[in-house]
Amino acid sequence: MVKLVLPTIDLKPAYMSFYEEWKASGEAMIPWVIGKDPSDFEGMVQSLLEAEKGIGLPEGWVPDSTYWLIDEEYRILGVVNIRHKLTEHLMNAGGHIGYGIRPSERQKGFATELLRLALEKTRELGIDRVLVVCDAINVGSEKTIQNNGGIEDTDFVEDDGNVIKRYWIG
């Protein structure tokens, strides 16, 4: 059984394990919030919680909610970031939801469950049609989105030579 929780300083050891594993993998930090420097852990958690209320956001950014996917042992398996509305950039290449599963926990169904739980959160925010995007070469993410009812948009976006597929859910 897994669930989404708001970031909390109580889970610092679990988060640092998640963060260090991802860093060691050499992969891009997705969603972008896991790229935040955790050396001031309390400050990082505070900034994530404030972003949900629209506090301290850079110019042109929208409020966003970050959740950690944890298991019964309070291990962090993944992270999801939900944008409360779409800017032009997010409409093209970011979508409402960005998510990532720690490298050692992939291909176990956690991404599908993480997205399902995130979609419950979007409904709570009043977002009826949810845009989720993925790189065209990311077959795993594409299947995750489709498993959650994603319908492919006929438009795709090219971002720095990278093709991004867009899916609507709801």
Secondary structure, DSSP 8 states (H G I E B T S, - for coil): --EEE---GGGHHHHHHHHHHHHHHT---SSGGGGS-TTSHHHHHHHHHHHHTTTT--TT---EEEEEEE-TT--EEEEEEEESS--HHIIIII-SEEEEE-GGGTTSSHHHHHHHHHHHHHHHTT--SEEEEEETT-HHHHHHHHHTT-EEEEEEEEETTEEEEEEEE-
